[in-house]
C-alpha cells in the first residue's frame, strides 16, 4: 500500500512538472514562463501595446491575422513601405533582456526586428538608433546578394552563421539575448552570432557600416523593440520578452 501511494505521489509530482512545460497555445505563456518573468508583447488578439514609430497610433496595414501580427502589403503601389503601414514600436523600453519571437516572410521579402530603438524627431527611422536582426527571404530577396544583409545578420554589421534560416513562407524562431553588453542571437535553436556591444571593437564595426554618420546608432543601452515595414508581407507571433538583472 505504501508503495502504491509512493508511486501515486511520484506520478502526481511528475504530472505537475510536465504540465508546466507543455507548449502553450500561440501567444500565451505557460505557468513556468510566467514564474520566470516572461511578458507577452503581442496578445494574439489586437495590436495593443504597439504604435507607429514616432507616432501614437498604428497603421491599418498592421493587423491580427489568425494567431499572427501581419503587415498586409496587398495595397502597395509604389515606394518601399506599405500604405498606412510603417515601422512599429512596442511601448516598453528594455536594457538587459531575452527576446523571443517567430517570424515568417513572404517570397522575396525583407523586414527586420530592431532593439534599443529610440524615438524622437531627431531620428526619422528606428534604424537610426536601433540594431537590426535581418528578416529576409535568403533566396529571392535583393538583399540576399549582400554580405551582412541576410536573415539573422545584424544588418550591415555582423554576418550570421549560415544554414539556420528556413525558406520564405515558413516560420523561423528568433531569440536575442542582450545581457550587459553580451549579445547572443539564435535562429531556430542555432547560435548564429555572438558579440560584445559598446566596446572598441563594436565602435569599429559601426564606423565601417552604413550607420557611421548616424549619431548614437547602436550605442544606447536601453530602448524599444521595433518591427520593420520594408514593403513586404511579414508575420510575427509568440513575441515575448524577459528582463535580465
Secondary structure, DSSP 4 states (H G I P E B T S, - for coil): -HHHHHHHHHHHHHHHHHHHTSPPPTT---HHHHHTTEEES--SS--TTEEETTSSS--TTEEEETTEEEE--TT--SSSS-TT---EEEEEEESSEEEEEEEEE-TT-EEEEEEEE--STT-SSGGGTSEEEEEE-TTTSGGGGSTT-STTSBTTTBPPPTT-PPPTTS-EEEEEEEETTEEEEEETTEEEEEEESSSHHHHHHHHTSTTTTSTTTTT-SSEEEEE--SSS-EEEEEEEEEE--
